Amino acid sequence: MLCQKDRTNDDEMKEEKEEELASIEGMVLLEPWPEENCHVQRNRRKETSLRQRVYTFGNGESPFLMGKTAHDFFNDVQESLGSASTQQEYNRLLDFEGIS
């Protein structure tokens, strides 16, 4: 009788370990994979220069900010630059913003 109880406990422990392993495997599969833009080398100097230019316009009625505050406009630019999937696209977007 004691042997049967030990087997039951062993089986339960084995099932728990299998469930735990499946849970860990599932968590690994759900982890984000590196995005393609991990190969994009950001040009912090040009981005900083752009930020300073944008904030120079201030929160006034500047047509260059397209009706947005300087903060909102620059956040949109940062988001656009961050979504570039290749170095060429990143450079094109940065050049489009008027930095050369």
Stockholm file with secondary structure:
# STOCKHOLM 1.0

chainA/1-100         MLCQKDRTNDDEMKEEKEEELASIEGMVLLEPWPEENCHVQRNRRKETSLRQRVYTFGNGESPFLMGKTAHDFFNDVQESLGSASTQQEYNRLLDFEGIS
#=GR chainA/1-100 SS CHHHHHHHHHHHHHHHHHHHHHHHHHHHHHSCCCCGGGGCCCCHHHHHHHHHHHHHHTTSCCGGGTTSCHHHHHHHHHHHHHTCCSHHHHHHHHHHTTCC
#=GC SS_cons         CHHHHHHHHHHHHHHHHHHHHHHHHHHHHHSCCCCGGGGCCCCHHHHHHHHHHHHHHTTSCCGGGTTSCHHHHHHHHHHHHHTCCSHHHHHHHHHHTTCC
//
